[in-house]
Amino acid sequence: MKSSATTVKDYLASLPADRRAGIEAVRKVILKNIDKDYDESMLYGMIGYAVPHRVWPLGYHCDPKKPLMMAALSSQKDNMTVYLMSVYSDKAERAWFQKAWAKTGKKLNMGGCCIRFKKLEDAALDVIGEAIRRTPAKAYVDSYVKILASTGRGPDGKKISKKSSKKTSKNTDAGAAAKKKVATTKTSTTKTSTTKTATTKPTTKKTAKNLTKR
């Protein structure tokens, strides 16, 4: 459920006692493992953990005024939910997460970036903590930028124009052609110089013979 609370403290205070205890326990694990370059705040009606603008000035490309969120925690109508964007966007990380969770013997209720559990006992807290620890802010930003690039977008989320791409390609081709021309010219000059040297040597010998005869 989306909350209208503006602070984490107010959000926690608004929850029923049993839910509050569960959310606080998961929050404690997140805070223990999260990189110092993330900030905790209320985002999208949930407790969010995001890369602040002081670290990533461009923010979230769909809404640059908002920081780039990596994880979140909320109390929903039927369950508690942890959101892990790193697990959602990285196939290798997702595979690791699912395998690590399976080893705990607990049932994983997962969809996209959401990990749901009705009771705290159903959550593999160590795995959640490790997933947070494995995602430092700078590495998360790098991954985010690569994902944008794979869709033809720049770091700010804007589409990279085809004209710019063609222009860059033409400049690259022109540069390569110029380098080839310079190399060819040098080779030609070297051959000419060698030819002149070869021609000069016999003439010198002939002149020496003429002087001897005299």
N, C-alpha and C positions, 0 to 999 in steps of 0.2 A: 504494500500500500504506500502511495506517495504521501510523504509527510510535508507539512507546511512549516515545520520547525526550522529555525535559522541557525541553530548551533547543535553540535553533537550532544551536549549536555541536555538540552531541551528535548531532543529526539529520544534519548534514552529514558528520560523522565516520563515521556508520554506513553511508553510501552507497558503492557501488563507485566507483573512481577516475573512470571515464568519466562516470557520472551526476553525481558530485559536481562535476565541472568544469562541466557543463551547467547544473546548478541554481545554482551560485555565480555564473555569468555572468548568468543571468536575475535573480537576487537583486540583483546589483550595479546593474542597470538600474532595478529597482523602487526601491531605496533612493535612487538618484540623483534620481528624479522624484517621490517620494511626499511628500505634505503633512506638515508637522511634527506635526500633531494626530493622526496615526495612530501606533500602536505595533506593533512587530514582536514576535511571540512564537509559541510552539507552540500551535496551536488545532486540535482535531479530528484530531490526528496529522499535521498539516502545518505548514509555515511560514505563519503567518497575519499579515495586516495589517488591524488593526481600529481602530475608534473607541473609545478607552478610556472607562471610566466617569467619568473626570475631565472629559471633554468631553461625553459623552452618558450621564448617570447611569442612565437606564432600561435600558441594555444591549439585548441581542437579545430581542425579545418572546417567543420560544419558550423561552428560557432566560435570564432577566434577569441571572443571575450571570455570564454570559459577555458580553464586549464585542461590539459590532456589527461583524462582519467585512465588509470590502469586497473584499479580494483574498487569494489564497493561492497557494502554490507547493509542488508535491510530485513525488516520483519514484514512478511507478506501475510495475506489472509490465512492461507493454509500451511505455510512453512516459513522457515528462515532461509535467506539466500545470500550466498557469496558470489560476487561477480568478478571473474578473472579474465581480463581482456588479453593478457599475455598467452593464456591457455587457448583462448578462442582464435587468436590470429596466427599462432605458430603451430604448425602440424606436429613438429618434433616435440615441442613442449606439451602439446595435448596428449601425445602418445605416452610420454613419460608420466604425466599426471594420472592418466587412466591406469597405467600399470602399477604405479606406486599406491594408488588408492585400492586396487584389487588385492594387493598384498596384505592390507590391513584386515581383510575379511568383511569389511563394511560394504553395503550396497551403495553404488554411486547413482544418484539421481541427477543427471546432467543434461543440459540442453543449451547449445551455443556456448555462451560464457557463464551461464548460471549453474551453480551447484546448490541444490536444494536439500534441506533436511528438516524433519518435523521436530526432532529432539536433538539436543546437543550430543547425546551418545551416538547419534547416527553420523556425526561429522568426523572425518579423519583430520583432526586438528594439526597433527604433525605434517601431513601432506600439504595442507593449506599453507601452513607456515613456510614450508620449504619452497612452495611455488612462489610465494611473495619474495623470499630471500633470493631466489634465482633470477629475479627481474629487477636489477638496479635501474634507476631512472634513465641514465644516459644510454644504456643498452636498449631500453624500451623505446626511446625516441628514435634511435638508429633503425630499429625494426619497423617502426611506424612510417618513417620516411621511405624505406625500401618498399613497403606495401603501397604507399601512394605512388611511387615511381612505376611500380608494376601495372598501375592503372592509367599511366600516362599523365600523372599529376606531379607538380613540384612540391616542395616541403610545405608550402602554404595551402596546398590542396587544389590549386588552380590548374586547369588543363594546360599542358605545354602545347603551344600552337605548332601545327605541321610546318608552317613557313619557317619558324625558328629552327626546326629540325633539319629542313632542307638546306637552309642557309649555312648551318653548321657543317652539313655534309659537303656542300659545294666548296666551302672554305678549306675543308680537310682535303678534298680532291685536288684543289688548286695548289695547296701547300705541297702535296705529294708530287704533283707534276713539276713544280718549281724545283724541288729537291732533285728530281730525276734529271731535269734539264741542266742543272749546275753540275751534277755528277758526269753527265755526258760531255759537257763542255770541257771539264777537267781532263777527262780521258782523251778527248780529241786533241787538246793542247799538248798533253804528254806525248801522244803519238807523233805530232808534228815536230816537237822538240827532238824526239829520238831520231826522226828521219833526217832532220837538219844536221845532227851530230854525225850520223852515219855518212852523209854526203860530204861533209867537211874533211873527214879523216883522209880519204884517198887523195884529195886535192893537196893536202899538206905534204903527203909522201911524194907526189909528183913534183912539187916545187923543190923539195929537198934533192931529188935526182938531177933536176936541171942545174941547180947550184953546183953540184958535184962535177957535172960535165964541164962547166965553165972553169 
